[in-house]
C-alpha cells in the first residue's frame, strides 16, 4: 500500500489514540481526511505537518 494515505487504524496507531477518536476527528475536519466511498483516508504528509505544528506550539 502506498503510505501517502493512511487508514484510520494506521492513524490511531501513529497517534496512539482509539480508532473511534480518529474517526470523530476525521468527521469533524480536525485531521486532513477524506471519505472515499465508505472508507476514510488520511493524507500522511498533511498529518505529519499538522503534528509538527502542534508540537511546536503553532
PDB file of N, H, CA, C and O in Angstrom:
ATOM      1  N   UNK A   1       0.840  -1.186   0.000  1.00  0.00           N
ATOM      2  CA  UNK A   1       0.000   0.000   0.000  1.00  0.00           C
ATOM      3  C   UNK A   1       0.876   1.237   0.000  1.00  0.00           C
ATOM      4  O   UNK A   1       1.920   1.272   0.652  1.00  0.00           O
ATOM      5  N   UNK A   2       0.459   2.222  -0.713  1.00  0.00           N
ATOM      6  H   UNK A   2      -0.388   2.193  -1.243  1.00  0.00           H
ATOM      7  CA  UNK A   2       1.143   3.498  -0.753  1.00  0.00           C
ATOM      8  C   UNK A   2       0.938   4.191   0.591  1.00  0.00           C
ATOM      9  O   UNK A   2      -0.194   4.344   1.051  1.00  0.00           O
ATOM     10  N   UNK A   3       2.049   4.613   1.227  1.00  0.00           N
ATOM     11  H   UNK A   3       2.969   4.489   0.854  1.00  0.00           H
ATOM     12  CA  UNK A   3       1.925   5.240   2.546  1.00  0.00           C
ATOM     13  C   UNK A   3       1.586   6.723   2.476  1.00  0.00           C
ATOM     14  O   UNK A   3       1.667   7.434   3.478  1.00  0.00           O
ATOM     15  N   UNK A   4       1.207   7.187   1.288  1.00  0.00           N
ATOM     16  H   UNK A   4       1.141   6.609   0.474  1.00  0.00           H
ATOM     17  CA  UNK A   4       0.791   8.576   1.144  1.00  0.00           C
ATOM     18  C   UNK A   4      -0.539   8.823   1.850  1.00  0.00           C
ATOM     19  O   UNK A   4      -0.773   9.908   2.383  1.00  0.00           O
ATOM     20  N   UNK A   5      -1.398   7.824   1.853  1.00  0.00           N
ATOM     21  H   UNK A   5      -1.208   6.943   1.420  1.00  0.00           H
ATOM     22  CA  UNK A   5      -2.705   7.913   2.508  1.00  0.00           C
ATOM     23  C   UNK A   5      -2.827   6.775   3.510  1.00  0.00           C
ATOM     24  O   UNK A   5      -2.540   5.619   3.198  1.00  0.00           O
ATOM     25  N   UNK A   6      -3.254   7.116   4.705  1.00  0.00           N
ATOM     26  H   UNK A   6      -3.487   8.055   4.958  1.00  0.00           H
ATOM     27  CA  UNK A   6      -3.361   6.149   5.784  1.00  0.00           C
ATOM     28  C   UNK A   6      -4.814   5.821   6.094  1.00  0.00           C
ATOM     29  O   UNK A   6      -5.708   6.635   5.861  1.00  0.00           O
ATOM     30  N   UNK A   7      -5.039   4.636   6.614  1.00  0.00           N
ATOM     31  H   UNK A   7      -4.313   3.974   6.803  1.00  0.00           H
ATOM     32  CA  UNK A   7      -6.363   4.274   7.107  1.00  0.00           C
ATOM     33  C   UNK A   7      -6.532   4.876   8.496  1.00  0.00           C
ATOM     34  O   UNK A   7      -5.561   5.320   9.109  1.00  0.00           O
ATOM     35  N   UNK A   8      -7.750   4.888   8.983  1.00  0.00           N
ATOM     36  H   UNK A   8      -8.538   4.527   8.486  1.00  0.00           H
ATOM     37  CA  UNK A   8      -7.994   5.405  10.330  1.00  0.00           C
ATOM     38  C   UNK A   8      -7.276   4.551  11.368  1.00  0.00           C
ATOM     39  O   UNK A   8      -6.805   5.065  12.382  1.00  0.00           O
ATOM     40  N   UNK A   9      -7.193   3.262  11.117  1.00  0.00           N
ATOM     41  H   UNK A   9      -7.576   2.844  10.293  1.00  0.00           H
ATOM     42  CA  UNK A   9      -6.495   2.363  12.041  1.00  0.00           C
ATOM     43  C   UNK A   9      -5.000   2.690  12.094  1.00  0.00           C
ATOM     44  O   UNK A   9      -4.405   2.692  13.171  1.00  0.00           O
ATOM     45  N   UNK A  10      -4.402   2.962  10.950  1.00  0.00           N
ATOM     46  H   UNK A  10      -4.886   2.961  10.075  1.00  0.00           H
ATOM     47  CA  UNK A  10      -2.985   3.329  10.916  1.00  0.00           C
ATOM     48  C   UNK A  10      -2.747   4.647  11.647  1.00  0.00           C
ATOM     49  O   UNK A  10      -1.754   4.801  12.359  1.00  0.00           O
ATOM     50  N   UNK A  11      -3.653   5.585  11.468  1.00  0.00           N
ATOM     51  H   UNK A  11      -4.459   5.460  10.890  1.00  0.00           H
ATOM     52  CA  UNK A  11      -3.539   6.881  12.155  1.00  0.00           C
ATOM     53  C   UNK A  11      -3.691   6.691  13.660  1.00  0.00           C
ATOM     54  O   UNK A  11      -2.967   7.310  14.441  1.00  0.00           O
ATOM     55  N   UNK A  12      -4.628   5.841  14.070  1.00  0.00           N
ATOM     56  H   UNK A  12      -5.216   5.338  13.436  1.00  0.00           H
ATOM     57  CA  UNK A  12      -4.833   5.625  15.503  1.00  0.00           C
ATOM     58  C   UNK A  12      -3.578   5.038  16.148  1.00  0.00           C
ATOM     59  O   UNK A  12      -3.238   5.396  17.276  1.00  0.00           O
ATOM     60  N   UNK A  13      -2.891   4.146  15.444  1.00  0.00           N
ATOM     61  H   UNK A  13      -3.167   3.855  14.528  1.00  0.00           H
ATOM     62  CA  UNK A  13      -1.644   3.585  15.970  1.00  0.00           C
ATOM     63  C   UNK A  13      -0.559   4.651  16.025  1.00  0.00           C
ATOM     64  O   UNK A  13       0.201   4.722  16.991  1.00  0.00           O
ATOM     65  N   UNK A  14      -0.488   5.474  14.996  1.00  0.00           N
ATOM     66  H   UNK A  14      -1.105   5.416  14.211  1.00  0.00           H
ATOM     67  CA  UNK A  14       0.516   6.538  14.917  1.00  0.00           C
ATOM     68  C   UNK A  14       0.322   7.558  16.034  1.00  0.00           C
ATOM     69  O   UNK A  14       1.294   7.983  16.659  1.00  0.00           O
ATOM     70  N   UNK A  15      -0.927   7.956  16.291  1.00  0.00           N
ATOM     71  H   UNK A  15      -1.716   7.611  15.783  1.00  0.00           H
ATOM     72  CA  UNK A  15      -1.233   8.955  17.314  1.00  0.00           C
ATOM     73  C   UNK A  15      -1.439   8.346  18.692  1.00  0.00           C
ATOM     74  O   UNK A  15      -1.533   9.063  19.689  1.00  0.00           O
ATOM     75  N   UNK A  16      -1.507   7.015  18.745  1.00  0.00           N
ATOM     76  H   UNK A  16      -1.430   6.432  17.936  1.00  0.00           H
ATOM     77  CA  UNK A  16      -1.722   6.281  19.998  1.00  0.00           C
ATOM     78  C   UNK A  16      -3.030   6.694  20.670  1.00  0.00           C
ATOM     79  O   UNK A  16      -3.088   6.955  21.871  1.00  0.00           O
ATOM     80  N   UNK A  17      -4.079   6.741  19.842  1.00  0.00           N
ATOM     81  H   UNK A  17      -4.032   6.530  18.865  1.00  0.00           H
ATOM     82  CA  UNK A  17      -5.428   7.014  20.334  1.00  0.00           C
ATOM     83  C   UNK A  17      -6.370   5.965  19.749  1.00  0.00           C
ATOM     84  O   UNK A  17      -6.011   5.238  18.822  1.00  0.00           O
ATOM     85  N   UNK A  18      -7.549   5.900  20.291  1.00  0.00           N
ATOM     86  H   UNK A  18      -7.840   6.491  21.043  1.00  0.00           H
ATOM     87  CA  UNK A  18      -8.546   4.941  19.832  1.00  0.00           C
ATOM     88  C   UNK A  18      -8.991   5.248  18.401  1.00  0.00           C
ATOM     89  O   UNK A  18      -9.026   6.408  17.990  1.00  0.00           O
ATOM     90  N   UNK A  19      -9.327   4.214  17.655  1.00  0.00           N
ATOM     91  H   UNK A  19      -9.299   3.271  17.989  1.00  0.00           H
ATOM     92  CA  UNK A  19      -9.783   4.376  16.273  1.00  0.00           C
ATOM     93  C   UNK A  19     -11.051   5.236  16.205  1.00  0.00           C
ATOM     94  O   UNK A  19     -11.221   6.001  15.256  1.00  0.00           O
ATOM     95  N   UNK A  20     -11.922   5.121  17.175  1.00  0.00           N
ATOM     96  H   UNK A  20     -11.783   4.499  17.946  1.00  0.00           H
ATOM     97  CA  UNK A  20     -13.152   5.922  17.222  1.00  0.00           C
ATOM     98  C   UNK A  20     -12.798   7.410  17.354  1.00  0.00           C
ATOM     99  O   UNK A  20     -13.450   8.256  16.743  1.00  0.00           O
ATOM    100  N   UNK A  21     -11.783   7.726  18.139  1.00  0.00           N
ATOM    101  H   UNK A  21     -11.253   7.039  18.636  1.00  0.00           H
ATOM    102  CA  UNK A  21     -11.336   9.106  18.290  1.00  0.00           C
ATOM    103  C   UNK A  21     -10.878   9.658  16.949  1.00  0.00           C
ATOM    104  O   UNK A  21     -11.216  10.787  16.593  1.00  0.00           O
ATOM    105  N   UNK A  22     -10.105   8.861  16.198  1.00  0.00           N
ATOM    106  H   UNK A  22      -9.831   7.944  16.488  1.00  0.00           H
ATOM    107  CA  UNK A  22      -9.634   9.288  14.879  1.00  0.00           C
ATOM    108  C   UNK A  22     -10.812   9.478  13.932  1.00  0.00           C
ATOM    109  O   UNK A  22     -10.837  10.431  13.154  1.00  0.00           O
ATOM    110  N   UNK A  23     -11.790   8.574  13.994  1.00  0.00           N
ATOM    111  H   UNK A  23     -11.770   7.800  14.627  1.00  0.00           H
ATOM    112  CA  UNK A  23     -12.990   8.700  13.157  1.00  0.00           C
ATOM    113  C   UNK A  23     -13.707  10.013  13.447  1.00  0.00           C
ATOM    114  O   UNK A  23     -14.104  10.725  12.524  1.00  0.00           O
ATOM    115  N   UNK A  24     -13.870  10.329  14.715  1.00  0.00           N
ATOM    116  H   UNK A  24     -13.547   9.751  15.464  1.00  0.00           H
ATOM    117  CA  UNK A  24     -14.547  11.575  15.096  1.00  0.00           C
ATOM    118  C   UNK A  24     -13.752  12.800  14.634  1.00  0.00           C
ATOM    119  O   UNK A  24     -14.330  13.784  14.172  1.00  0.00           O
ATOM    120  N   UNK A  25     -12.434  12.731  14.761  1.00  0.00           N
ATOM    121  H   UNK A  25     -11.964  11.931  15.136  1.00  0.00           H
ATOM    122  CA  UNK A  25     -11.588  13.834  14.304  1.00  0.00           C
ATOM    123  C   UNK A  25     -11.719  14.027  12.798  1.00  0.00           C
ATOM    124  O   UNK A  25     -11.785  15.158  12.317  1.00  0.00           O
ATOM    125  N   UNK A  26     -11.756  12.931  12.061  1.00  0.00           N
ATOM    126  H   UNK A  26     -11.702  12.012  12.452  1.00  0.00           H
ATOM    127  CA  UNK A  26     -11.898  12.994  10.602  1.00  0.00           C
ATOM    128  C   UNK A  26     -13.247  13.583  10.231  1.00  0.00           C
ATOM    129  O   UNK A  26     -13.341  14.458   9.370  1.00  0.00           O
ATOM    130  N   UNK A  27     -14.282  13.099  10.884  1.00  0.00           N
ATOM    131  H   UNK A  27     -14.205  12.388  11.583  1.00  0.00           H
ATOM    132  CA  UNK A  27     -15.641  13.550  10.598  1.00  0.00           C
ATOM    133  C   UNK A  27     -15.820  15.035  10.880  1.00  0.00           C
ATOM    134  O   UNK A  27     -16.565  15.717  10.177  1.00  0.00           O
ATOM    135  N   UNK A  28     -15.139  15.538  11.907  1.00  0.00           N
ATOM    136  H   UNK A  28     -14.533  14.984  12.478  1.00  0.00           H
ATOM    137  CA  UNK A  28     -15.248  16.949  12.291  1.00  0.00           C
ATOM    138  C   UNK A  28     -14.242  17.857  11.570  1.00  0.00           C
ATOM    139  O   UNK A  28     -14.237  19.071  11.775  1.00  0.00           O
ATOM    140  N   UNK A  29     -13.392  17.258  10.726  1.00  0.00           N
ATOM    141  H   UNK A  29     -13.397  16.272  10.560  1.00  0.00           H
ATOM    142  CA  UNK A  29     -12.421  18.048   9.983  1.00  0.00           C
ATOM    143  C   UNK A  29     -11.200  18.451  10.791  1.00  0.00           C
ATOM    144  O   UNK A  29     -10.502  19.395  10.422  1.00  0.00           O
ATOM    145  N   UNK A  30     -10.932  17.756  11.879  1.00  0.00           N
ATOM    146  H   UNK A  30     -11.500  16.989  12.178  1.00  0.00           H
ATOM    147  CA  UNK A  30      -9.795  18.080  12.745  1.00  0.00           C
ATOM    148  C   UNK A  30      -8.488  17.508  12.213  1.00  0.00           C
ATOM    149  O   UNK A  30      -7.412  17.961  12.605  1.00  0.00           O
ATOM    150  N   UNK A  31      -8.564  16.527  11.333  1.00  0.00           N
ATOM    151  H   UNK A  31      -9.438  16.158  11.015  1.00  0.00           H
ATOM    152  CA  UNK A  31      -7.382  15.964  10.687  1.00  0.00           C
ATOM    153  C   UNK A  31      -7.621  15.962   9.181  1.00  0.00           C
ATOM    154  O   UNK A  31      -8.770  15.966   8.740  1.00  0.00           O
ATOM    155  N   UNK A  32      -6.545  15.956   8.384  1.00  0.00           N
ATOM    156  H   UNK A  32      -5.612  15.952   8.742  1.00  0.00           H
ATOM    157  CA  UNK A  32      -6.680  16.017   6.925  1.00  0.00           C
ATOM    158  C   UNK A  32      -7.151  14.687   6.336  1.00  0.00           C
ATOM    159  O   UNK A  32      -6.349  13.891   5.848  1.00  0.00           O
ATOM    160  N   UNK A  33      -8.453  14.462   6.389  1.00  0.00           N
ATOM    161  H   UNK A  33      -9.105  15.108   6.785  1.00  0.00           H
ATOM    162  CA  UNK A  33      -9.027  13.193   5.953  1.00  0.00           C
ATOM    163  C   UNK A  33     -10.130  13.410   4.928  1.00  0.00           C
ATOM    164  O   UNK A  33     -10.732  14.481   4.849  1.00  0.00           O
ATOM    165  N   UNK A  34     -10.376  12.376   4.153  1.00  0.00           N
ATOM    166  H   UNK A  34      -9.887  11.506   4.217  1.00  0.00           H
ATOM    167  CA  UNK A  34     -11.485  12.404   3.199  1.00  0.00           C
ATOM    168  C   UNK A  34     -12.093  11.014   3.123  1.00  0.00           C
ATOM    169  O   UNK A  34     -11.443  10.009   3.412  1.00  0.00           O
ATOM    170  N   UNK A  35     -13.337  10.988   2.732  1.00  0.00           N
ATOM    171  H   UNK A  35     -13.864  11.805   2.498  1.00  0.00           H
ATOM    172  CA  UNK A  35     -14.050   9.726   2.619  1.00  0.00           C
ATOM    173  C   UNK A  35     -14.074   9.319   1.149  1.00  0.00           C
ATOM    174  O   UNK A  35     -14.499  10.090   0.288  1.00  0.00           O
ATOM    175  N   UNK A  36     -13.616   8.106   0.874  1.00  0.00           N
ATOM    176  H   UNK A  36     -13.271   7.480   1.574  1.00  0.00           H
ATOM    177  CA  UNK A  36     -13.580   7.550  -0.473  1.00  0.00           C
ATOM    178  C   UNK A  36     -14.520   6.357  -0.474  1.00  0.00           C
ATOM    179  O   UNK A  36     -14.150   5.259  -0.058  1.00  0.00           O
ATOM    180  N   UNK A  37     -15.751   6.588  -0.950  1.00  0.00           N
ATOM    181  H   UNK A  37     -16.051   7.480  -1.288  1.00  0.00           H
ATOM    182  CA  UNK A  37     -16.773   5.543  -0.826  1.00  0.00           C
ATOM    183  C   UNK A  37     -17.173   5.431   0.634  1.00  0.00           C
ATOM    184  O   UNK A  37     -17.643   6.396   1.236  1.00  0.00           O
ATOM    185  N   UNK A  38     -16.985   4.258   1.194  1.00  0.00           N
ATOM    186  H   UNK A  38     -16.603   3.474   0.705  1.00  0.00           H
ATOM    187  CA  UNK A  38     -17.305   4.035   2.608  1.00  0.00           C
ATOM    188  C   UNK A  38     -16.072   4.057   3.494  1.00  0.00           C
ATOM    189  O   UNK A  38     -16.167   3.831   4.701  1.00  0.00           O
ATOM    190  N   UNK A  39     -14.918   4.328   2.904  1.00  0.00           N
ATOM    191  H   UNK A  39     -14.841   4.511   1.924  1.00  0.00           H
ATOM    192  CA  UNK A  39     -13.656   4.225   3.622  1.00  0.00           C
ATOM    193  C   UNK A  39     -13.002   5.593   3.793  1.00  0.00           C
ATOM    194  O   UNK A  39     -12.931   6.377   2.846  1.00  0.00           O
ATOM    195  N   UNK A  40     -12.532   5.869   4.989  1.00  0.00           N
ATOM    196  H   UNK A  40     -12.590   5.232   5.758  1.00  0.00           H
ATOM    197  CA  UNK A  40     -11.820   7.111   5.273  1.00  0.00           C
ATOM    198  C   UNK A  40     -10.341   6.921   4.980  1.00  0.00           C
ATOM    199  O   UNK A  40      -9.781   5.853   5.224  1.00  0.00           O
ATOM    200  N   UNK A  41      -9.706   7.976   4.449  1.00  0.00           N
ATOM    201  H   UNK A  41     -10.161   8.844   4.250  1.00  0.00           H
ATOM    202  CA  UNK A  41      -8.271   8.010   4.220  1.00  0.00           C
ATOM    203  C   UNK A  41      -7.736   9.332   4.748  1.00  0.00           C
ATOM    204  O   UNK A  41      -8.418  10.356   4.709  1.00  0.00           O
ATOM    205  N   UNK A  42      -6.502   9.293   5.242  1.00  0.00           N
ATOM    206  H   UNK A  42      -5.947   8.462   5.273  1.00  0.00           H
ATOM    207  CA  UNK A  42      -5.869  10.475   5.817  1.00  0.00           C
ATOM    208  C   UNK A  42      -4.580  10.747   5.045  1.00  0.00           C
ATOM    209  O   UNK A  42      -3.770   9.845   4.829  1.00  0.00           O
ATOM    210  N   UNK A  43      -4.404  11.992   4.636  1.00  0.00           N
ATOM    211  H   UNK A  43      -5.062  12.725   4.811  1.00  0.00           H
ATOM    212  CA  UNK A  43      -3.199  12.393   3.921  1.00  0.00           C
ATOM    213  C   UNK A  43      -2.032  12.414   4.907  1.00  0.00           C
ATOM    214  O   UNK A  43      -1.995  13.241   5.818  1.00  0.00           O
ATOM    215  N   UNK A  44      -1.087  11.505   4.719  1.00  0.00           N
ATOM    216  H   UNK A  44      -1.118  10.833   3.979  1.00  0.00           H
ATOM    217  CA  UNK A  44       0.016  11.348   5.661  1.00  0.00           C
ATOM    218  C   UNK A  44       0.902  12.590   5.739  1.00  0.00           C
ATOM    219  O   UNK A  44       1.300  12.989   6.834  1.00  0.00           O
ATOM    220  N   UNK A  45       1.215  13.201   4.612  1.00  0.00           N
ATOM    221  H   UNK A  45       0.893  12.876   3.723  1.00  0.00           H
ATOM    222  CA  UNK A  45       2.082  14.381   4.621  1.00  0.00           C
ATOM    223  C   UNK A  45       1.438  15.539   5.381  1.00  0.00           C
ATOM    224  O   UNK A  45       2.094  16.209   6.179  1.00  0.00           O
ATOM    225  N   UNK A  46       0.156  15.768   5.129  1.00  0.00           N
ATOM    226  H   UNK A  46      -0.377  15.224   4.481  1.00  0.00           H
ATOM    227  CA  UNK A  46      -0.552  16.842   5.833  1.00  0.00           C
ATOM    228  C   UNK A  46      -0.674  16.537   7.322  1.00  0.00           C
ATOM    229  O   UNK A  46      -0.569  17.435   8.157  1.00  0.00           O
ATOM    230  N   UNK A  47      -0.896  15.268   7.649  1.00  0.00           N
ATOM    231  H   UNK A  47      -0.981  14.538   6.971  1.00  0.00           H
ATOM    232  CA  UNK A  47      -0.988  14.867   9.053  1.00  0.00           C
ATOM    233  C   UNK A  47       0.344  15.118   9.753  1.00  0.00           C
ATOM    234  O   UNK A  47       0.367  15.629  10.873  1.00  0.00           O
ATOM    235  N   UNK A  48       1.455  14.761   9.103  1.00  0.00           N
ATOM    236  H   UNK A  48       1.435  14.346   8.193  1.00  0.00           H
ATOM    237  CA  UNK A  48       2.784  14.986   9.672  1.00  0.00           C
ATOM    238  C   UNK A  48       3.026  16.472   9.929  1.00  0.00           C
ATOM    239  O   UNK A  48       3.552  16.847  10.977  1.00  0.00           O
ATOM    240  N   UNK A  49       2.640  17.320   8.966  1.00  0.00           N
ATOM    241  H   UNK A  49       2.214  17.016   8.115  1.00  0.00           H
ATOM    242  CA  UNK A  49       2.805  18.763   9.136  1.00  0.00           C
ATOM    243  C   UNK A  49       1.951  19.283  10.288  1.00  0.00           C
ATOM    244  O   UNK A  49       2.392  20.133  11.062  1.00  0.00           O
ATOM    245  N   UNK A  50       0.721  18.763  10.398  1.00  0.00           N
ATOM    246  H   UNK A  50       0.364  18.072   9.770  1.00  0.00           H
ATOM    247  CA  UNK A  50      -0.177  19.171  11.472  1.00  0.00           C
ATOM    248  C   UNK A  50       0.425  18.788  12.829  1.00  0.00           C
ATOM    249  O   UNK A  50       0.404  19.584  13.769  1.00  0.00           O
ATOM    250  N   UNK A  51       0.953  17.586  12.925  1.00  0.00           N
ATOM    251  H   UNK A  51       0.970  16.940  12.162  1.00  0.00           H
ATOM    252  CA  UNK A  51       1.571  17.124  14.173  1.00  0.00           C
ATOM    253  C   UNK A  51       2.770  17.999  14.517  1.00  0.00           C
ATOM    254  O   UNK A  51       2.940  18.401  15.668  1.00  0.00           O
ATOM    255  N   UNK A  52       3.599  18.294  13.519  1.00  0.00           N
ATOM    256  H   UNK A  52       3.461  17.967  12.584  1.00  0.00           H
ATOM    257  CA  UNK A  52       4.772  19.128  13.727  1.00  0.00           C
ATOM    258  C   UNK A  52       4.379  20.513  14.246  1.00  0.00           C
ATOM    259  O   UNK A  52       5.006  21.035  15.168  1.00  0.00           O
ATOM    260  N   UNK A  53       3.332  21.108  13.647  1.00  0.00           N
ATOM    261  H   UNK A  53       2.822  20.684  12.898  1.00  0.00           H
ATOM    262  CA  UNK A  53       2.861  22.425  14.112  1.00  0.00           C
ATOM    263  C   UNK A  53       2.375  22.350  15.558  1.00  0.00           C
ATOM    264  O   UNK A  53       2.665  23.242  16.356  1.00  0.00           O
ATOM    265  N   UNK A  54       1.642  21.300  15.898  1.00  0.00           N
ATOM    266  H   UNK A  54       1.406  20.576  15.250  1.00  0.00           H
ATOM    267  CA  UNK A  54       1.127  21.151  17.260  1.00  0.00           C
ATOM    268  C   UNK A  54       2.275  21.003  18.258  1.00  0.00           C
ATOM    269  O   UNK A  54       2.233  21.566  19.352  1.00  0.00           O
ATOM    270  N   UNK A  55       3.301  20.242  17.871  1.00  0.00           N
ATOM    271  H   UNK A  55       3.335  19.785  16.982  1.00  0.00           H
ATOM    272  CA  UNK A  55       4.439  20.035  18.765  1.00  0.00           C
ATOM    273  C   UNK A  55       5.259  21.303  18.960  1.00  0.00           C
ATOM    274  O   UNK A  55       5.876  21.500  20.007  1.00  0.00           O
ATOM    275  N   UNK A  56       5.261  22.159  17.946  1.00  0.00           N
ATOM    276  H   UNK A  56       4.760  22.000  17.095  1.00  0.00           H
ATOM    277  CA  UNK A  56       5.994  23.426  18.030  1.00  0.00           C
ATOM    278  C   UNK A  56       5.157  24.557  18.593  1.00  0.00           C
ATOM    279  O   UNK A  56       5.619  25.695  18.685  1.00  0.00           O
ATOM    280  N   UNK A  57       3.916  24.245  18.974  1.00  0.00           N
ATOM    281  H   UNK A  57       3.540  23.321  18.900  1.00  0.00           H
ATOM    282  CA  UNK A  57       3.052  25.240  19.619  1.00  0.00           C
ATOM    283  C   UNK A  57       2.467  26.268  18.681  1.00  0.00           C
ATOM    284  O   UNK A  57       2.146  27.378  19.103  1.00  0.00           O
ATOM    285  N   UNK A  58       2.322  25.918  17.409  1.00  0.00           N
ATOM    286  H   UNK A  58       2.583  25.015  17.067  1.00  0.00           H
ATOM    287  CA  UNK A  58       1.769  26.869  16.443  1.00  0.00           C
ATOM    288  C   UNK A  58       0.345  26.537  16.106  1.00  0.00           C
ATOM    289  O   UNK A  58      -0.278  27.235  15.306  1.00  0.00           O
TER     290      UNK A  58
END
